[in-house]
């Protein structure tokens, strides 16, 4: 029977390798082929001698201990059986998906569900570690991870998971509550448990939804019947503007009626009472001292021993009594409650508008995003640094996928002179939470340059242009401007030439004409090398002779550059561009040729003499006798103005200057249009705006990056680049104009083929800070 079991166990492997079992040595019949499932865990070795003829050969199978015989079946379908057996398991398939696109949240959750079924510690450790490295704010999965460790009976490993959890999502009330609940079940020392509660409350004790952690703490003390500790907890809670403030206040009032004053008082209060008992009167000084003993706490719930204004003053000559002491005891707590209620009234509207305080990959609606900005504005005006930091950290749980809030946080901390907080937040943003968003790296480059980290800024630009978003015009122009500010003109030119060569290598590049234009503009206006700029246009038109955009840009260049106009050269180029195409040589369309001819007519009318103008008009009539310059008149009558009017809107520019950061409209600034240029827009739901709120808009750049109102429209009509594929974006906010910072920004979104996700950056290294948490510096 043992041999039979072994035979049946190995049958799938034998069939999987192209064999069929006839019979076992002990005479037991083999299972029919249709009833045996082929193994997918063993390698397949298809026969190399497979032919159209069946060659059956009896071969002793050593895997059966010599007790079985198999027949070699090398038929033409051996290869098909081998391929079928090589099909990946569902777990392997999902691993392939998340490794190709680590931002695929749905695939991750499906993979976790699949691995959870296995109950295999190694596989579970691997999937949770990888997932939480990508999405560290998912406190629910930290809880599931810890639950696995609990089932395996490892207390130390469970504590290790919870410690990692509170490091990753320090300002989550829920994860601290789960951690404390587990710790109560395993720890016998009440002081150790209290230390963990106090540690959590130092971060989330003033959170508007912190009542679940306070409830757990009260439950613990009630279980120990520590009356004075319970009283102290209530005293701390009722001075915090949290959601269940009224509930705690009324519960405390009932609690007071059930116990004597001596039970409710702290040791300090008891000493003060004993000192006052022999006296026949209580002076004002005694009242102030007693008020200080009431244990006023700060907004995190920590005891401060601060004075409370307006304390009860007994009349001179009144005798001490327990009723008077109890009245004073209640009075102080009533005053704390009233102050908390006043603060609650000021923030309740903001708090009630927060519908999702936890992290999720789904996008937040515009109302919640705007509410966070208003709430932060309010708190910044209040001027309490600790409260501002806590609110930002709360915001960056719900809004972790929105670069604008990270930029705002870093900017505010920098403004306050708190570089430790600013650098910490920027590191988390660029290495963990929004690491695939170009705008955060552009901001990081500008921030590092501003603070003297030149090499760090250069690395940010190199990462953008080579890995994250190659071909992104904004990044290329900024990188060139950065090198120019470092007095590295060769390096600036190298940025442009490298990007141009990269775009040339593509089969089709919509960004290439604009790179040529930007490079020529840089050479002309910044380097002041007009001839070299002309050479760039010549190379560009040689490579892209059918680009209307380049032709218009060339005319604009000749129009507005200083010095004499090279009319002869320009005329020859225009003749080449507007000539009727030959049968075997492609050329511009009739509409484009006429438009270029119209623009040239405006140029000659402005700069040429009468003879040259007459010649140009005659040539135009000859080439386009029936069109009657309809497009030109239409442009003048529809309010858009002529190309000359457009060009006149452009003023002289100067090299880019580092601008201050801004945070408006960060989530919608980088849409799906990057897909085909090398920047991978992760297939994540939160990055798509709701359909009912979206509308086609040109690309809006962050105010920190210097939007240019004139833009590429100044070059005639090539400002419409990319307009055939508008992005769905929310209405842009009004943003201030900037100087030459990023040249003209009139172009609309780029769209290029998608590439696989860029390689992971080095893991984020948490900064050591005085507090108990790794990358949240202490300020308590």
MARKOL-410956 format. One record per residue (C-alpha): x, y, z. Coordinates in steps of 0.1 Angstrom, whole numbers, plus 5000, padded with zeros to 4 digits. Layout:
// residues N
XYZ
...
//
This chain:
// residues 780
500050005000
502950235007
504350174972
500950234958
500650574976
504050664963
503150564928
499950774929
501851074943
504451064915
501950994887
501351354879
505051424876
505551124852
502651224830
503951584831
507251464815
505551294786
505150944802
502150724808
501950464836
500650124825
500549944858
502249924892
504449634901
502049514928
499349474902
497249774912
495749954882
496950304875
494450584875
493050684842
494850974825
491851204826
491551174864
495151274873
496051644876
499451734862
501951874886
502852234880
505652234906
508152014887
510152104857
509051964823
511551784801
509951734767
511451454746
513951574720
513151274698
509451344695
508151234661
504751154645
505250784655
504650654690
507850494703
506850294734
509650174755
509350004789
511650194813
512050124851
511250444870
513750494898
511350734916
509250434925
512050244940
512350014910
508849874916
507050044887
507350044849
506550324826
506150354789
507950634771
505350824750
507151064727
504351194705
503951524687
501851674715
504651644741
505552014737
501952114742
501751914775
504952074787
503752424779
500452354797
502252234828
504352554828
501352784834
502053014863
500052984895
497753274905
500253384931
503153394906
500953574881
500153844906
503753874917
504653944881
502054214879
503154404911
506854364902
506154524868
504054794883
504554834921
501855104922
499054864912
497154864945
494454624933
496954364923
498654394956
495554334976
494654034954
498153894960
497853934997
494553754997
496053474977
499153445000
497053465032
495453135022
498852955023
499553025060
503253005050
505253245072
508053305046
505653395018
503453605041
506453795054
507653865019
504353995005
503554215035
507054355036
506954444999
503454585000
503954795031
507254935017
505155064988
502055165009
503255225044
500155425055
497755135052
497355075089
494854795084
497454585067
499954645095
497254515118
496754205096
500554145095
500654165133
497753925135
499653665115
502553695140
500153655169
498753325153
502353195150
502753265187
505753505184
505353795209
508653965200
507953955163
504454095168
505954385188
508454435160
505654455134
503754705156
506954915161
507454935124
503755025120
503955325144
507155435127
505455435093
502155585103
502955765135
499955995135
497355725131
494955695161
493955345149
497355185148
498155315183
494855175196
495554835181
499054835195
497954925230
495154665229
497654395220
500154515246
497454505274
496754145266
500454045269
502054285294
501454245331
503254555343
500754845344
503455105342
504854955309
501354975295
500855335306
504155425290
502955295257
499655485260
501455805269
503755755239
500855725215
498956015231
501956235226
501356205189
497656155185
496156265218
494856595204
493556435172
489856515167
489056145165
491356035193
488555925215
489055555207
492555565222
491355765252
488555515257
490955235257
493155405282
490155475305
489055115302
492455005313
492555225344
488955135352
489954775352
492554845378
490155065398
492655345399
490155625409
492655915410
494255805377
490855795361
490156145374
493456265360
492656115326
489256285325
490856615335
493256585306
490556485281
488056765289
490457035279
491056895244
488756995215
487956645203
484756495189
483356345220
484256625243
480756665257
480456295263
483556295284
482556605303
479256465314
480756125322
483256295344
480656485362
478756165370
482056005380
482756285405
479456225423
480355865430
483555935448
484956145476
487156445470
490156265485
489755985459
489556225430
492456445439
495956395428
498756365454
499656735448
496056845454
495756645486
498956805499
497557155491
494257065508
495956935539
497957255542
494857465539
492757275565
494157435597
493657785584
490457975592
490658175559
491958115525
493858395509
494058485473
497558335472
496258005485
493657995457
496258065430
498557785444
495657545445
494757645409
498257555398
497857215414
494857135393
497056975367
496357175336
497656995305
498857105271
496957025239
498656685236
497156585270
500456615290
500356755325
501657105328
500657235362
499757565346
497657835363
494057875355
492858235353
489658335371
489958085399
487358075427
488258325455
486558265488
485558555509
488058665535
487158505568
485258205554
486057875570
487457575552
485057295543
485156995520
482157145501
484157455493
487157245482
484857025460
483357335444
486757475437
487757135422
484757135399
485157505390
488657455376
487457165354
484557355342
486857635330
489057385312
485957245295
484757585284
488057675269
488057345250
484457415237
485557755224
488357595204
486057315192
483657575179
486457725158
487657405142
484457195141
483557305106
486957205093
486856875111
483356785100
484356835063
487056565067
485256265054
488256045050
490956095076
492755775067
494855675036
493355525005
494455514969
491055644957
491156024950
489656274974
486956504961
487756864955
485756974985
487956775009
491156894992
490057254995
489057205031
492557075040
494057395025
491657615045
492257425077
495957455073
495657825065
493657875097
496157675119
499157855104
497458195114
496958065149
500758045152
501057735174
503957545158
503157205175
499557215163
500557315128
502957015126
500356775139
497756905114
500156875085
500956515095
497256435097
496756595063
499556395048
497956065058
494656145038
496456345011
499656145008
499356104971
499056474964
502456644959
500956994966
500556915003
504056785006
505357094988
503357315011
504557135042
508257165032
507757525023
506157625055
508757445076
511457615057
509757945062
509657885099
513357795100
512657435108
514957265083
514856935102
511156905095
511457035060
514156795049
512356505066
509156575048
510856625014
512756295019
509556105026
507856264996
510556194970
511455844982
508155694993
504855864988
504956064956
508255934942
506855884907
505556244904
507856474884
506656794901
507956684935
511456614921
511356954903
510557114936
513256914954
515857024929
514957384934
514857344972
518257184972
519757444950
518357724972
519957565003
523357514987
523057144978
524157184942
525056824936
521856704951
519856934928
521856814898
521056454907
517356534909
517456674873
519456384860
516956134876
514056324860
515556354825
517156004823
514755784843
511455924855
510356164827
512756174798
511556424772
509656634797
510156994785
509657154819
512456934834
514856984805
514457364805
514857384842
517957164842
519557384815
518657704835
520157544866
523457474849
523457824835
523057964870
526057764880
528057934852
528157604833
527057704798
528557394783
526557184808
523357374799
523957314762
524656954769
521256914786
519557034754
521656844730
521256514750
517456564751
517356634714
519356324705
517156114727
514056244710
515556194676
516055834684
512255794687
510155694657
507955984663
508456264688
506056554694
508456714718
511356744694
510357074676
509957244710
513357124722
514957274691
513057604697
513957614734
517657544726
517757814699
516058064723
518557974750
521558034727
520058364714
518758524745
520958384773
524258294756
523758564730
525158364702
522758444674
524658254647
524657934667
520957974673
520458004636
522457684632
520057504655
517057614634
518857504603
519557154618
516057134630
514457214596
516856964580
515656694603
511956804604
511356984571
507556934574
507257094609
505057404606
505957474642
509557514634
508957744604
506757974625
509357974652
512158064628
510158364615
509458474650
513158444658
514158664629
511458914638
512358974673
516058924676
518159244677
520359354649
519959344611
517459104596
518758844572
515958894547
517758714519
518258394538
514758394553
513258454519
514958154504
513857944533
510258054530
510357984493
511557634500
508757574526
505857714506
506657564472
504257314460
505456964469
506856744442
505256404434
508056204450
508956444478
506456504507
505856854517
503657074540
499957074534
498357354514
496857504546
500157504564
502057654534
499557934531
499758004568
503558024567
503258254536
500858484555
503258504584
506058584561
503958864545
503459024579
507258994585
508159154552
505559424556
507159514589
510859494580
511159484542
511159754516
508359814491
509959604463
510459304485
506859334498
505459344463
507459044453
506258844483
502658944477
502858844440
504358514450
501658454475
498958524450
500558294425
500858004450
497458044466
495158224441
491858084453
492158084491
492258464495
494058444528
490858334545
492658194574
494458524581
491258724580
489558464602
492258494628
491858864629
488058854632
487558584657
489358774685
492558574684
494458844665
497058814638
500358634643
501958974644
499659074673
500458754690
504158804686
503959154699
502659014732
506058854739
508459074758
512159034763
513158764787
515958704812
517458384826
515358184851
515358284887
514558044915
510958114926
509258044958
507357714961
503657694958
501157424963
497957504944
496557244921
499256994926
497256674921
496056774886
499256924873
500656614858
498056414839
498156104818
499756294790
503156194802
502555834795
504355824761
507456024769
509155804795
507355914826
505155634838
501855754851
500955474876
497755294870
496255414902
492755524907
493555824929
495356004900
492256024879
489856304885
486056224887
484456234853
481756464864
484256714877
486756694848
487056914818
489556954791
492157204801
495657284789
498457174812
498657384844
502057414860
502557474897
503057844906
506457754920
507557654885
506757984869
503857974844
504258194815
501158374802
502558454767
503858104760
504457934727
501358104712
503758394706
505258184678
502158214657
500057894658
502357634672
501157704707
498457454699
500857174703
499256874719
495757034718
494356734701
494756534733
493556754761
493856634797
490856614820
491756844848
489957054873
489657424867
493057594872
493557834901
494758184894
498558174895
501058454895
503158534865
506858454866
509958564849
512058374824
512158094849
510957814826
510657994793
507158014778
504657764791
501957774765
502357424753
499757164763
500356814776
502756574760
501756224751
504255944744
504255564747
504355424782
507455254795
507755014825
507955184859
511355334868
513655154891
513155194928
515255454945
517155364976
514955295006
514055595026
516255635056
514355765086
516056045104
516956005140
515156265162
514956325200
511456185201
510655815203
509655805167
512255775140
511456035114
509056265134
511256505153
510156585188
508756925198
506756845229
//
